[in-house]
Amino acid sequence: MKRVSTTFLVCAAACGVFQIAAAPGAFADPILLAQLAKSAVLGGSTVTNTGATTLTGDIGVSPGSSITGKATITVNGTNAATIGNPSVHEADAFAMMAQNQFVTAKARLGFFGPGTLLPVDLAGLTLFPGVYTVPAGVSNLTGTLTLDGLSNANALWVFQMPSTLITSPGSAVNVTNTGAGAGLYWNVGSSATLDTTTSFQGNILALTNIALNTGAGIGCGRALAHVEAVTMDNNTISTGCSGFLAGSSGLSGGLAGTPAPNAPVPEPATMLLLGSGIAYFVAKKPGWARRRKLELEA
């Protein structure tokens, strides 16, 4: 067998410690950066609305330049058709930046990996914080989904939807046992449709388009589409939230103290103790080192 020195063994162990120390820990930045986080609705080609829609958070479109139906949209307490409304962004620098940040957000959500595979229909399930994959189907929600944060104010849920997100009329997502630091993300590979009177929660990031049918609402979250349209019809979407989610900025948290996927990072004190222990053991146990060297040379 190839000869391996004791010095190499100690170095390898120490290097392992430093590799762990250098591994990425909690995300340095939030999933949703400034302009994207400020947006309640963002479209790619256009945003359209019919009926009385109320938004808490900005509305924008880029690279398209058209938001139709502004006269029936109330955004942050002001009619969206108001000239110079600072909450309305049609192909301006704000909307362009938000779309750039959309790409960043999708990439960061992808870093979490597929997680646990769930059935097509989430109705009737109670899910704890984690990462989940949901296959495409006729409907991903025919009833009520409960998300239980287990009393963690920074609970995080990431739903990887490789194809579509579709809800049935009257379906609901309920978030419980968490707080203002929570995060809920629906990472959709193509389109999302919230059917009539759906009561939804969380941030939908859809690659192509989002349709909110009559009366559907996002109580705490966002509707963000990259390439195509967001269509609305008498909807309510709020990044402000209320109750125990007040101050959560549209469930865009969940990363406080959360290690990056597949990169556990021990406390600095733990790394120092481990490194010191290795050095002490080798210094004080030369007999072990010689025996180990002979075993490796055998």
C-alpha positions in Angstrom: 0.0 0.0 0.0 1.1 3.5 -0.7 2.9 5.1 2.2 1.1 8.0 3.9 2.7 10.2 6.5 1.2 11.1 9.9 1.7 14.7 9.0 -0.6 14.2 6.0 -3.3 12.7 8.2 -3.2 15.7 10.6 -3.2 18.1 7.7 -6.2 16.4 6.1 -8.2 16.5 9.3 -7.3 20.2 9.8 -8.1 21.0 6.2 -11.5 19.4 6.6 -12.2 21.8 9.5 -11.3 24.8 7.3 -13.4 23.5 4.4 -16.4 23.4 6.8 -15.6 26.8 8.0 -15.4 28.2 4.5 -18.7 26.6 3.4 -21.5 29.1 2.8 -23.8 29.5 5.8 -27.0 31.5 5.9 -27.8 33.5 2.8 -26.1 36.9 2.9 -29.0 38.5 1.1 -32.7 37.9 1.1 -34.4 35.9 -1.7 -36.3 38.9 -2.8 -34.1 42.0 -3.3 -35.3 45.6 -2.8 -37.4 46.3 -5.9 -38.8 42.8 -6.2 -39.7 42.8 -2.5 -41.6 46.1 -2.9 -43.7 44.6 -5.7 -47.1 43.0 -5.1 -47.6 42.3 -8.8 -44.9 42.1 -11.5 -45.5 41.1 -15.1 -43.3 40.5 -18.1 -45.3 41.3 -21.2 -48.3 43.0 -19.6 -50.5 43.3 -16.5 -54.3 43.4 -17.0 -57.1 43.9 -14.6 -60.9 43.8 -14.6 -63.1 44.4 -11.5 -62.1 46.1 -8.3 -58.6 45.0 -7.4 -56.7 46.1 -4.3 -52.9 45.9 -3.9 -50.7 46.6 -1.0 -47.3 46.9 -2.6 -46.2 48.2 -6.0 -47.3 47.1 -9.4 -45.0 46.9 -12.4 -44.3 45.5 -15.9 -41.1 45.0 -17.9 -40.0 44.7 -20.7 -43.6 45.2 -21.6 -45.0 48.7 -21.0 -48.7 48.2 -20.6 -50.8 47.9 -17.4 -54.5 47.8 -18.5 -57.4 48.4 -16.3 -55.6 50.8 -14.0 -58.7 52.7 -13.3 -60.1 49.7 -11.3 -56.9 49.1 -9.3 -56.3 50.6 -5.9 -52.6 50.4 -5.1 -51.4 51.5 -1.7 -54.6 53.4 -1.1 -54.4 55.4 -4.4 -56.0 54.8 -7.8 -53.4 53.2 -10.0 -54.4 55.5 -12.9 -53.2 58.6 -11.0 -50.7 60.4 -13.1 -47.2 60.0 -11.7 -48.3 57.4 -9.1 -45.0 56.3 -7.5 -46.4 52.8 -7.0 -47.0 52.1 -10.7 -44.0 51.1 -12.8 -44.5 50.6 -16.6 -41.1 49.7 -18.2 -39.2 52.0 -16.0 -35.9 51.5 -14.2 -37.7 50.1 -11.1 -39.6 47.4 -13.1 -36.5 46.5 -15.1 -34.5 46.1 -11.8 -37.3 44.0 -10.3 -37.2 41.6 -13.3 -33.4 41.3 -13.0 -33.9 40.5 -9.3 -36.6 37.9 -10.3 -33.8 35.9 -12.1 -31.6 36.1 -9.0 -34.5 35.0 -6.7 -35.3 32.0 -9.0 -31.6 30.9 -8.9 -31.5 31.2 -5.1 -34.6 29.1 -4.7 -33.1 26.5 -7.0 -30.2 26.1 -4.6 -32.5 24.5 -2.1 -32.8 21.4 -4.3 -35.9 19.3 -4.8 -36.6 18.4 -1.2 -39.4 16.0 -0.3 -41.7 14.8 -3.1 -45.4 15.4 -2.3 -48.6 14.2 -4.0 -50.1 16.3 -6.8 -53.0 17.6 -4.6 -51.9 19.3 -1.3 -55.4 19.5 0.1 -55.7 18.1 3.6 -52.0 18.1 4.3 -50.2 19.8 7.2 -46.7 20.6 6.3 -43.9 21.7 8.6 -41.1 24.1 7.4 -39.0 22.5 4.6 -38.4 22.2 0.9 -40.9 20.3 -1.2 -41.5 19.3 -4.8 -45.0 19.2 -6.2 -45.7 17.5 -9.5 -48.0 19.0 -12.1 -51.6 18.0 -12.2 -55.2 19.1 -12.9 -55.2 20.8 -9.6 -52.5 21.2 -6.9 -55.0 22.3 -4.3 -58.7 21.2 -4.1 -59.2 22.1 -0.5 -57.1 23.4 2.4 -53.4 23.2 2.9 -52.0 23.9 6.4 -48.5 25.1 6.9 -47.5 24.8 10.6 -44.4 26.7 11.6 -43.9 24.8 14.8 -43.6 28.0 16.8 -40.6 29.1 14.8 -41.0 32.8 13.9 -38.6 32.4 11.0 -40.2 29.3 9.5 -39.3 28.7 5.8 -41.3 26.8 3.2 -40.0 26.4 -0.4 -42.3 24.6 -2.9 -40.6 23.6 -6.1 -43.2 23.4 -8.9 -41.3 22.2 -12.0 -44.3 22.8 -14.2 -47.5 24.5 -13.1 -49.3 25.7 -10.0 -53.1 25.3 -10.2 -55.7 25.7 -7.5 -59.4 24.8 -7.5 -62.2 27.2 -6.7 -62.6 28.0 -2.9 -59.3 26.3 -2.0 -57.0 27.8 0.7 -53.5 27.9 2.1 -53.4 28.5 5.9 -50.2 29.5 7.6 -50.0 29.0 11.4 -47.6 28.9 14.4 -45.0 31.2 12.9 -44.2 35.0 12.9 -43.0 38.0 11.1 -39.7 36.4 10.1 -41.4 33.6 8.1 -40.9 32.9 4.4 -43.1 31.1 1.9 -42.1 30.7 -1.8 -43.8 28.9 -4.7 -41.1 28.4 -7.4 -43.1 27.8 -10.5 -41.5 26.5 -13.7 -44.1 27.7 -16.1 -47.6 29.2 -15.2 -49.7 29.7 -12.1 -53.5 29.9 -11.9 -55.4 30.7 -8.8 -59.0 29.8 -9.5 -62.1 31.7 -8.2 -62.2 32.7 -4.5 -58.9 30.9 -3.8 -57.4 32.2 -0.5 -53.7 31.9 -1.0 -50.5 32.8 0.9 -46.9 33.3 -0.1 -44.8 34.5 -3.0 -45.5 33.0 -6.5 -42.5 33.3 -8.8 -43.8 32.0 -12.1 -41.5 31.8 -15.2 -44.2 32.5 -17.7 -47.6 33.9 -16.5 -50.0 34.2 -13.5 -53.8 34.3 -13.7 -55.9 35.2 -10.7 -59.5 34.4 -11.5 -62.5 36.2 -10.0 -62.2 36.8 -6.3 -58.9 35.0 -5.8 -56.6 36.6 -3.3 -53.1 36.4 -1.8 -53.4 37.5 1.8 -49.7 37.7 2.4 -47.4 37.5 -0.6 -46.9 38.4 -4.2 -47.7 37.5 -7.8 -44.5 37.8 -9.8 -44.3 36.6 -13.4 -41.1 36.9 -15.6 -41.9 36.4 -19.3 -45.6 36.9 -19.9 -48.7 38.5 -18.2 -50.3 38.7 -14.8 -54.1 38.8 -15.3 -56.3 39.9 -12.4 -60.1 40.0 -11.8 -61.4 41.5 -8.6 -58.5 40.4 -6.5 -56.7 41.4 -3.3 -52.9 41.0 -3.0 -51.0 42.2 0.0 -47.3 42.4 1.0 -48.3 44.1 4.2 -50.1 41.1 5.8 -51.9 41.2 9.1 -52.3 39.4 12.4 -49.4 37.3 13.5 -47.8 37.8 10.1 -47.9 41.6 10.3 -44.5 43.0 9.5 -43.4 39.9 7.6 -43.1 41.8 4.3 -45.2 39.4 2.4 -43.7 36.2 3.8 -40.4 37.0 2.3 -38.2 36.0 5.3 -37.4 32.6 6.6 -33.7 32.8 6.1 -32.6 34.1 9.5 -30.2 31.5 10.9 -31.1 29.1 8.0 -28.0 27.4 6.6 -27.6 27.3 2.9 -28.7 23.9 1.5 -26.2 21.1 1.9 -23.7 23.3 3.7 -23.9 22.9 7.5 -21.7 25.3 9.3 -20.6 24.6 12.9 -20.1 27.4 15.4 -16.6 28.9 15.4 -16.1 27.6 19.0 -16.8 24.1 17.8 -14.3 24.4 14.9 -11.6 25.7 17.3 -12.3 22.9 19.8 -12.1 20.3 17.0 -8.9 21.7 15.6 -7.3 22.0 19.0 -8.3 18.4 19.8 -6.7 17.0 16.8 -3.4 18.9 17.5 -3.5 17.8 21.2 -4.1 14.2 20.4 -1.3 14.0 17.9 1.2 15.8 20.2 0.3 13.8 23.3 -0.1 10.4 21.6 3.0 9.8 19.5 2.7 6.1 20.0 -0.7 6.2 18.2 0.8 8.2 15.4 3.6 5.7 14.9 1.2 2.7 15.0 -1.1 4.4 12.5 1.8 5.1 10.2 2.9 1.5 10.3 -0.7 0.3 9.6 -0.8 2.6 6.6 2.6 1.4 5.3 1.7 -2.2 5.7 
